[in-house]
Amino acid sequence: QMQLVESGGGLVQAGGSLRLSCAASGRTFSSYTMGWFRQTPGKEREFVAFISWSLGSARFADSVKGRFTISRDNAKNTVYLQMNSLKPEDTAVYYCAAKDRNRPDYDYWGRGTQVTVSS
C-alpha cells in the first residue's frame, strides 16, 4: 500500500524555477518506480518524467527535456521534480505516481499540486 502527497507548487514567472516534492508512505518505497504527470483543463493527463526503482534510469517528455530533473531520496521516501526555465505552457496540476516493480501500471496517485507560470 502506498500513499502520495505532492507539494511545492505555486505561481512563478516565465523563466523561473520550482521544485516539487512527493512524500510517500510505504515500507517498500525503494521498490517503486516513481513518475510525474501533469494535466490541464480540457486535456488528458500527460507523462512528464519517471525514475526507476533501481535509480538506474530516468526519462523525460520531449517538452521538458533539458529543463526538468527528477530525483529521489529513498531514505526520506520522497521523489522530487526540479523544474527550471519554466514556460507558461508548463502550467498544470502536477501529480506523482508510483508503480510497483512487479506491476505493469502506476497504481498509486497523489492528489496533485498546482503549478502556474505567468508570461
Secondary structure by P-SEA (a helix, b strand, c coil): cbbbbbcbbbbbcccbbbbbbbbbbcccccccccbbbbbccccccccccccccccccccccccccccbbbbbcccccbbbbbbcccccccccbbbbbccccccccccccccbbbbbbcc
